[in-house]
Amino acid sequence: MKQKILTLLNQLNHGLVERENTLKTALLTVLAGENIVLIGPPGTGKSLMARRIAESFNHNDNSYFEYLLTKFSTPEEIFGPLSISELKQDRFKRNTAGYLPAVKMAFLDEIFKASSSILNALLTILNERIYHNGAEPQRVPLRALIAASNELPTDQEELSALYDRFLVRSFVGYVSHDNLPRLFEKVGAMPAISERTQLTDAEVDSIQRTATSVTIPTNIVDAMQRIWIQHQETFKEDRRERLSDRRLKKVIQLLRVSAATNGRSQVDLSDVFLLKDCLWNHQDNAMKVRDLILNILQTFSRPVPQSGDTIEPTLSQASAKPKTVVKGYKGSGTAQDPLVIQTVDELMDLGRPDVGQKGYYFRQTANIDCSALSHWTDIPFQGHYDGGGYTIQNKTVFNLFSNIQTQSSITNIKLNNLNLADSAEGSHITHCVSDVNLISKTATNCTIAACQAGASLIGNTATKCTITTCQSVRSLIYGEANNCTISDCLAVINLQGAENQKRGGIACNLIHGSVIERCFVTGRVQYQGGGYFYFSGIASICDASTIRQCATGRLDQNTTDLRVFRMLQETGNACTLEKNASIDSNPCTTYDFTDDRNGPEGQTVAAALFKQRYFENTLGWDFDTVWRWDDKEDRPALRSVGSGRSPQYAQATAPEADMTDLLTQQMRANIWL
């Protein structure tokens, strides 16, 4: 069955450009017996894709209904005309043959323009598969409804119930500029899906029966539970985002069908990533949900031995010659077949616009030593780079990338004498290690997770960033944090300050409009001079931010002014401080401020009690998946931080026994990703 679905997906894509992911998502949704809404501007092929999906099934009858809704559409157009013979007998009943209540597949364009009379009938059809035809409930054979809309009804309360009936939401945009020439390649009718490739009713029923026997391992249940809890915490101030018990039951079925169609008897991490299209209501939150799920799944992943090529090719791919998109590189630049980076020359050629700014996927497969380079070429980068846990080292400190541009991702790379980038915008950076700064200057609208820096994570300013499970040995942000969310981070600082300075452990200077939670600061703070030196555990200056469930461990210091959580509030906008703590060995000199460790903002905790039990049960930290207790240092430590291929493991393993990340391996093997 898996091979047949791969062949079907290959045929579905014939004649279409940049629609592979949407078609995969839609087909999986139909196989799971759920509904999907396609969102995008006019002229993006939403109707065409719905017809292609309907054509994928051999129902042996005309069991497909399609209609474009307007605000003037009547129930007769969707559900069928009234039966005259029934009316003569004083019964209200429709002749539904050939209309929505009698088909197995349906497509409704501009779904959210439905009138209230159509809307009310659709609610039970979409959820219970029942149509109330007069006084009698009528079973509806509908397997799935595909809907389309130019926009989402997020500000229309009366449509929220209908919108919630669509488990899966998928964006459909215009073809990118780089692929516009592909629209000129063929003119004419799109090839039909061959009958032998179509899925029969019996095959669909078999998939759903097989899915019922798919098991869900304990680690997947734990991951799902954490996603639900983190989603609730992330969107607790956003009334548009809610997850119901009904949605949980439906996504469990989706995961089981994904596993069954992949030929597995258990749900794995890659199946859970499919929830990225199921757990958001407002389009502004789609990327936040994707990042939330990915970050949690990465904490459940681990290095595993390479098992060879886990991608099963389609029939056309198996017979085709390897595609080369960039001369001199192996690979086709896709997520399944990335361009391979294993030499200095291949790395530095990323500076070419036709290589490093085309959105390609790259995979590093060897350690790279750049020490022989006399100077460094600026590399502006837009794409997806997987370092594979390998190292890039240099003789002099430079930035690997001059800037990381929007819609890029960097993961699993280790840097010696290199910052990852001078700046980054709209990017996703995970599991990266640098022995200097990770980002030497600014990060804007970025998600940074499970990264480690030998200096600061960000050397200057972070704006609208989400930072989680990261570690530094200087202030996490050596400047300002503006409108950021920073959670579960560790700053083990070694700070040499000069006189008349203000410093903080998470943000060196100012935090503004930000949320800092479950962060830990410890280390050494020294200064020399005759003036003042001011240090606060979180930030030196606070403006309209929230700090909660944070802790300051032992600080070896000789500061003239140490404030554990109380910060200067020079802007006049107070910070909210909730349930924070400091070890009792830290003296608190606050001058005109009251002691900030024994009020509602924070507590002094005796060293004998400043242990895992306190952090886990009183502060509410997660010691199952995020934190662990370091007995040697007698403090919390992060479970998963840095690249997935550690130097210790590399030394203990033969070079030919290469490792890969479990999540990455599973995602590559999943036909729906």
N, C-alpha and C positions, 0 to 999 in steps of 0.2 A: 504493500500500500504506500509506503514511503516513497518508493521509486516512481509509482504512478502519479503521486501528487507533485513530485519534482518535475516530471514530464509535463503535467498539466500547467504548472506555474510557468514553465518555459514557453508553452504555447500561448498562455494568456498575455505574455509580454510582447509577442510579435506585433510590430507596428506601433507600439507605444514607447514613449520616452520618459524616463524618470518616474515610472509608475509602479515599479517592482514592489516596493515596500507596502504601498496602499493595497495592491492586489493580494499580496500575502495576508495582510491583516484582514481584509474583507473575506477571503476564502476561509481562513481559520474561524472567523466569527460565524459564518454560515454553518460550517461543520459542527460547531458547538451549539447550534440552534439558538443563537442570540442575534441581536439587532445592532446595526452599525450606522452611524451618520457620517457622511463625508462633508467636510467643511472647506470651502474655497471659493474664489471669485468665479464669475462666468467664464466659460471657454477653457476649462481645465480638464475636461473629459470625465466628469463625474458620472454623467448618464451613460457614457460609453463603457466605463468600467463596470457599472452595475449590470449592463447587458452582457458583458463578457463573463462576469461571475455567474449570471443566470444560465448562460450557455454552457457552463462547466458541468451542469447536471443533466442527466438523461432521465427525465420524468416520464417519458413515453406518452406525454399528452401536452397540451398547451397550458401548462401550469405556471404561467408567468403573467404578472399584471404590472403595468407601468402607467404613471399619471403625473402631470405637472399641476400642482395645486396653486390656486390663487385665493385671495380673500373672498372671491365670489363663487368658489367651487361648492357644489351641493352634495349631500350624502348620496344621491342617486348616481353621481358620476363615479363614486368610489365603491359603494356597497351594492349597487344594483337598483333597478327600478322597482317600484311597488307592484305587487301582483294584483291585477284587476280582479281576478277570480276570487282571491282571498278577501279583497275589500268588499266584494258583493256579499260575503258571508260575515261581514263585520269583524274581519281579522286584519291586523296590520302586519304585513310580511313582504319581504323583498325577494325578488328573483336574483340570487347571488351568483348563479353560474357564470363563470368568466370574469367575475369581479374579485376584489381583494379577499373577501371571506372564503373563497373557494380555491385559492391557488396555494402553491408551495413556496413560491418566490415572488417578491414584489419590490418595486422601486417607486418611491414617492419623491419627486423633486420639489424643492421649496416647501419642505414638510412643515416648517413653523409658521406658514401662512394659512394653515388649516383653520376653518371656522370652528366655533365651539361645538357644533353638532357633530362634525367629523372627528374633532379632537376627543370627545367623550367616548365615542365608539372605538377609536384607536387604542385607548388606554388598556382596555381588557383584551383586545386582540394581541397587542404587543407583549403583554405580561402573561396572561392566563391562556392565550390562544382560544378565546371565546368571543363570539359575536352575538349580541343580544338582538336577534331577528324577531321583532315584535315581542311577544310574550315568552318566546322560547329561546333558551341559550343554544347557540349552534357552535359545535366544535369546528375550529379552523385548522386546516392542514398546514398552515404556514410554517416553514422551516426557519425562515429569517426574512426580515424586512431591511432593505438597504434604503436609506434616505439621504437626501442631499440638501444643502442650504448654503447660501452665500455668507451667512453670519449665524452666530449662536444666540439663543434667546436668554442670555444671562441676566438681562435686566427686565424680563417679562415674567412676573410671578405666575401668571396663569398658564404658562407653558412649561413650568418646571417639572410637573409630573410627567408630561410627555417626553421631555428631554431625558429624564432619569431612566426611561424605558430603554434607552440606547446604551448598552453596556460599553461599546467601543466607539471612540471618536477619532477620526483621522483627518489631518490637514492635507489638502491637495492644492499645491501652488503652481505657478507658471513654470515652464521649463527654464532652467538656468541658461544664461548667455552662452556658456561654453558648449552646451548641447543643442543650441538652436540649429546648427547645420544638420543634425540628425533628422530634423523634421522634413528636410528636402530629399531624404534618401529614397523614399518610396511613395508613389502616388497610386491610389486605387483602393479597391475593397480590402478590408482586413481579413486575413485568412481565418476560416472557421475552425472551431475546436473539433478535432476529429472524434468520431463516435467512440473509438476504442479508448480514447483518453478521458472521455466524460465519466463522471462518477454516477453510478446508478443509485437508486433508492436503497437497494440492498446493501451496497457498500457503505453508504452514509449511516444506515442503521447499524451496521457491523462496527463502524468506528465508534459510535456512541455507546454500544454495548461493551466494547473493549475498554472504553474510557472509564466505565463504572468500576472496573477491577484494578485500575491504576491506583497505587498507594502513594501517600504523601509522607515522606520521612519526617522525623522529628525536627531536623534542622530547617526544613522548609516551613514547617508550622511555626517555628520560632522566628524565622525571617518574616513571615507574613504578619505575625503578631506585632513585631517591632515596626514594620511598615505602617500598620494601622495606627499604632500609638504615636509614631513620629508624625504621621500625617495629621492626626488630631492636634498635636502640639504645634505644628508648623502653621496650621490654618485656623487656629482657635479664634482669631480675630476676624476671620473672613467667613461670613455667613453663607457665601456661595458654595463653599467646599464642605461637603458632609459625606461620610461613608456609612451606608446603611447595612444592616445585617443581610438584607436581600442582595445587595451588590456583592457582599463577601461570598454568599452561596453561589452566585453566578460566576464569579471569577474562578472559584475552585473548579467548576465544571470546565471552564476555558483552559485551565492549566492541565487538567486531566486529558482533554482532547489533544492538546499540544503534545503531551508525552506519548499518547497512544499513536498519533500520526508520525511521530519520530521513531516508533518501534521500541519504546521504552515501557517498562512496567512501573516506573516511579517518576514522579515529578522531580525535576532538578532545578538548579539556580537559574538556568537560562529561561525556563518556562515562566518563572516569577517576573523576569524582566519585561515580559509581555504586558504586565499591568501598567506600564507607562502610558498606554492608551485608554486605560479604564478608570483611573482614579483622580481625574480632574474634571471640573465643570467649566471654569473660565479659562480661555485660551492663554491668558497671561500667566497662568500657573502650570501650564503643560510642562515646561522645561524644569520648573522647580520639582514637580512630581517625578520626572525622569531622573533628576539628580538624586533626589531622596532615595528612590528605589535602588539606583546603582550604588550609592554610597553604602547602604545597608548590605546589599549583596556582596560587596567587596569585603566586608568584615567576616562573611561566612566562607569566603574563598580561601585558597591556600595553594602553594606551589605543588605541582604534581608532575610526574615524568611525562615527557612528550610521548604521545601515542600515535604519532604519524599524522597524516593528513586526515582530518575528521570531516572534511566537506565532501558530500556525495554529489558529484556533478550531474547536471541534466544530460539528456541524450545528446543534445547539440554541443554541449561543452565537452563531452567525452570524445567526440569525433573531431572537434576543432583544434587547430594549432594554437599554442599559447599566444595570447594577445599581448603585444608590447605597446604601451601607450607613450613611454618615454625611452628614447634610445639610450642604451647603456645601463638600463635597470632591468632586473628580473621582476616579474609581477605585472599585474594590470591596474594596480592602484585602487582596487575595491577593498571593502572590508574583508571579503573572503580570500582575496588574492592581492595582498598589499605589495607595494614596491619594497624591495629588500635593500637595507642599508647595512653594509658590513665593512666599508673602507672609508678612509679620510676623504678620498675623492668623491665618493657617493654622498657623504654627509655634506661636504661643502657645496656640492652642486644644488643643494636645496636653496641656495641663494639665487638661482636662476628663476625668474618669474614663471616660466613654463613648467617648473618642477615643484617649487615650494609654495606656490600661491594658487594652486588649482583645486584645492580641496581633496587631494589624493590621500589614501591611507598608506602609511609607511610602517615597516617592521624592522627593527634593528636585530641582527642575528649574531653579532660578535662585539667584543670590547674594541673600542677605537681610541688610539693614542694620537692626539693632535699636537704633541710637544714640538714637532719639527716645523710647525708653521711659524713663519716670521711675523705675520700679522693676521688679523681675523677679519673676514669679510662679513658685512652686515647681512643677516638672513631674516627678512620679514617672512613670517610663516602663516599660511592658512591651510589647514588640513588636519590630519589625524596621525599622530606619531606614537607608536608603541615601542618603547625601548627594550622590551623583552627581559628586563632585569639586568641588562648589560651596562657597562660603564663607558663614559666618554671623559677623557682626561686631557688636561692641557698644562703647559708650563707656566703661563701667566693668566691671571684672572680676566676673562672676557664674558660676554653674554653669548650663550649658544644661539639664541634667536634675538634679533634686535627688537622685534615685537611679535606677539602672538595675536593674530587677528580674530575677529568674531567667527563663531561657529566652528572653532577648532577644538581639538582635544589632544592632550599630552598625557601619557601614562607610563608607569613602570620603567623609569630611567634613573640612572645614577650618574652624578656629575662630580668630577674632581677638578677644582680650580676653575669652575665655570658656574656662572649664574644661568638658570634656565632661560631667562629673558630679561630685557631691560624694562618692558612693559607688556601687559596682557589685557585684552578686552573681550568680553563676551565669550570666554573660553572655559573649558573644563580640564582641570589639571588634577591628576590623582596618582598616588603611589610614586611620587618622585622624590629624589634625594639630591641635595647639593651641599657641599662642605662650606659654601659661602652663602650668599642670599639665594633664595629661590627666584623671586622677582626683584630685580635690583632697584626699581623705582616705583611704578604704579600698577595697580590692578583695578579694573573697573568691570562690574557686572560679571564677575568670574565665580565659578565654583571650584574650590580647592579642598581636596580631601586626602587624608592619609599621607601627607607629605612631610618631609623633614629638612630643616635647614641648619647649616653649621653656624650661621649668623642669624639673620632675621628671615622670616618667611617672605615678607614684603618690606623692601628697604625704605619706602617713603609712605605712600598713601594708598589705602584700600577704600574703594567707593562701591557701594551696593554689591558687596561680595558675600557669598556664603562660604564660611571656612569651618571645617570640622575635622576632628581627629588628626590635627597637625602638631608638629613639635619644632621648637627652635632653641638655640642656646644664647640668644639675645632677645630683646623684646620681640614678640611675635610679629608685630607691625612696628617698624622703627620710624613712626610718624603718626598719622591720623587714621582713624577708622570712621568713615562716614556712612551711615545707613547700612551697616553690615550686620550679619548674624554670625557670631563666632561661638562655637560650642565644642565641648569635649577636646580642648586643646591643652598642650603642656609647654610651658616656658621654663626651661632649666637654664637660668641666665647666668652669664659671667660678665658683669657690667662694670666698666671703669668710667666713672663720671668725673667731670670737672666741676669747679665751683660755679655757683649761681645757675644750676641746671635743674630741670624738672624731668623726671623719668617715670615710666610705668612698665609693668611686666607684659601685659597683653598688647596695649597700644602705648608706645613710648610717650606720646604727647596727648592728643585729644581723642576722645570718643564722642561722636555726635550722632544722635538718632539711631543708636545701635542696641543690639541685645547681646550680652555676654553671659554665657551660662555653662556651668560645669567645667570651668577651666582651673588649672592648677599652676601656681607660680612658686618657684623655689630657686635657690642658687646663691650667688655671691654678688654683693653690691658694695663697691669701694669708691671712695672719692678722695681727692687731694685738693687742698685749698683752704683759704680762710673764710670764704663766704658760705652760703647755704648750699645744700644739695638735698633736693626733695625727691623721695621715691614713694610711689604707691603700688600696691600689688597688682592693680589692673591698669590704670592710666592716670596720668598726672592731672588732667583736666577733663571734666565730664560735662556733657551738655545733652539733656533730654534723652538719656539712655537708661537701660535696665541692666543691672548686674545681679544675677541670682545663682545660688547653689555653687558658688565659686569658693576656692580655698587657697590660702597662702601658706606654704610650708616654711621650713626653716630658711631664713635669709641671713647668711653671714655678711654683716654690714657694719659700716661705721658712719652711717648717714647722720646728718644733723636733724633730719625730719623724716621719719618713717610713718606712713599712714597705710594701714592694711587695706581698707576699702574706701575710706572717706577720701574724696578727691577735691581739689580746688574747683569751685563752680563759678568761674569768672564770667561766664556768659549770662548767668542769672536763671538758666533753665535747669532745674534740679534733676538729679539722677534718682532712679528708684533702685534701692538696694534691698534684696530679699534673701534671707537664709544663707548667709555667707559665713566663712569661718577662717580662723588663723590659729596656728600652733602657738602655745603659750610662751615659747622661747623668744618670740619676736617682741621687742619693746615697742611701744607705740608712743611717739612724741608728737603731739598734735597741736601744740601751742594754743590758739584760741578755740580750737574745736574740742568737743567732748570726746571721750574715749570711744572710738568707732568700732570696737570689737565686742562690746557687751551691750549693745542696743539692738533694736530690730534689724539694723543693717548687717550685723554679723556677731559672731560669738568667739571668745577665746576658748580654746579646747586644750586640755592638758595633753602633753606629749604621749602619755600612757594610753590615752583614749583616741588619739589622732591616728586611727587605724582603718582598715578596710570596713569594719563593721559600722563605724561612724559615717564614712562616705556613702556606703551602700544603703544603710537604713535611715539615716537622718538627712543627708543631703540628696539622696535619691539617685546616686550614680549607678550606671549599668556595668557591673563587674562580670557579666556573663559573656558579652560580646564586644564591649568597647574598652573597658579598663581591666587591669590586673594589678595585684599588689607586688611591688618589687621589695622582697625581703632584705636584699643587700643594702639598698638605698633607704629602705623604710619609708616608702612613699608610693603614691599611685604611678602607674606607667601605662602607656597605651598598648593595646594588644596588636593592632595592625597599623603600622606606620612605615613609610618608605617603600622602596621597590620590592617586588615579589621574589627576587632571586638574590638572597643575601650573600655577602662574601663568605660567611662561615659555611653555608651550604655549598657554594661553588668549590671551596677548597676540599670539601669532604667527598665530592662527587666527581667521577671521571668525566672529562670533557664531553665524551660522546653521549653520556647519559644526561642530555639537556633537560631542562625543566620548563614548564609553562604554568600559567595561572589557570586554576580549575574553572573559574567563571568564564575566562576567555575561551578555553577549550570547549566548554559546553555550548557557549553561544555560537561558536563556529560550526558546531555539529547540528544546531537546531535549524530545521528547514524554514522556520518562520522568522528568522532573524538574519 
